[in-house]
Amino acid sequence: MARTEEIIHLPKKTEALTIPKKLLSGTAHYFTKSVAIILLFVLWEIIPRIGLVEVAFFPPLSIVLTGWWELVATGQLVEHITASFIRSIIGFGIAVIIAIPLGLTIGWFKRFSDFANPLLEAFRNTAALAILPVFILLLGIGEASKIAVVIYACSFPILLSTISAVRNVDPLFIKSAKSMALRPVKLFLKVILPAAVPTIFVGIRLAASSSILVLVAAEMIGAKAGLGYLIISSQQNFQIAYMYSGILTISALGMLVNTLLLQLEGRLSRWKVHH
């Protein structure tokens, strides 16, 4: 009888032990991923203090964080983040609206692809910042030129990944769908588009990073607010801690946006197999 009770209660003990193991495994994985960042911050604090670099040009992390908090307390950082975020989200959003339908069309229709490919090859190799002076001449030095350069920078990663996604859908999926006599429209909506989502999101994540990087550079010319303006004006006024605070903020925002897009990608493509 006692032996039977042991057999009955054994799975409960095993199940109870799996929760701490999962928790410890998750904590260890998170710590491993964070080691490089922690090491960078430690070196950032130590190197200026032991005199390997000039403190005036590369202050310790603690001084930078003090400057960052001053920007937060005075409301300046929120103002600059808001200005950059509005420009970035408008440009990025317009790029998504334009590039995904265009990429699906080019990837799906061969004749249209043959027509559009020479133009794509010409413009994809032209850096967005090289086009910025043209946008400034045509649209002025205000908001329109900054948003336009973000649209340009974001469009090509999304467009090219969408074209690639459509063209590289597993032929077995298409054959199976055609064997069920699916019409072209349903084949596209039910098979091609869902299969293309993961690759399209790679382009969207690249575009999100581009939107921040290009915008920061554009804000260094003729802007009165934004993270790019904060960095360049702080450098010119020798407020070095504020300059590094702006750079840190851009890095943090980029990581946050990438994490959010990864989660969204996971929700929209649950069927995707992770190896």
Secondary structure by P-SEA (a helix, b strand, c coil): caaaaaaaaaaaaaaaaaaaaaaaaaaaaaaaaaaaaaaaaaaaacccccccccccccccaaaaaaaaaaaaaaaaaaaaaaaaaaaaaaaaaaaaaccaaaaaaaaccaaaaaacaaaaaaccccccccaaaaaaaaccccaaaaaaaaaaaaaaaaaaaaaaaaaaccaaaaaaaaaacccaaaaaaccccccaaaaaaaaaaaaaaaaaaaaaaaacccccccaaaaaaaaaaacaaaaaaaaaaaaaaaaaaaaaaaaaaaaaaccccccc
